[in-house]
Amino acid sequence: MTDPEWLDDIEMRAWLGFVRTRDLIAAAVGRDSSRESDLTYVEYSVLASLSKSPDCRLTFAELAERLEWSQSRLSHQITRMEKRGLVLREPIPDDARRTAARLTPRGVDLLDSAAPGHVRSVRRHMIDALDRDQLAALADIYDTLLAHHRRVPEQR
């Protein structure tokens, strides 16, 4: 077995910076969301994704893809949110094997009331810490990484 190509100082800073920053920002936004709106960060993400779709409805496959989650994780999350009256499961009439999730009126109301606080939190914990050039560079970096990871595995 050959030795791995160890990360140099810059590579290690980039990797650890990403991991630590992502965790810190997600935790901070999550705390703010739970405190201000009775929604977790994860619930907010699901509701926001559904709200941007026609009829506030997506198949589980579409929603899992948008959230970059497994369908199993999504199914468990939808079950919890269904119990709170935030979403509904709906069968797909022409395909009994597929299911859709739809935002309920209660989910819409909760999302609408949570959105301003969510945006304030994202700004406070990330956006406002960077200038426009840094934001543009970061957005470009994430576009590149997302494109890389969305390619077919054989192309990576």
Buried (B, 14 or more C-beta within 10 A) or exposed (E): EEEEEEEEEEEEEEEEEEEEEEEEBBEBBBBBBBEBBEBBBBBBBBBBBBBEBEEBBBBBEBBBBBBEBEBEEBBEBBEBBBEBEBBBBEEEEEEEEBBBBBBBEEBBEBBEEBBEBBEBBBEEBBEEEEEEEEBEEEEEEEEEEEEEEEEEEEEE
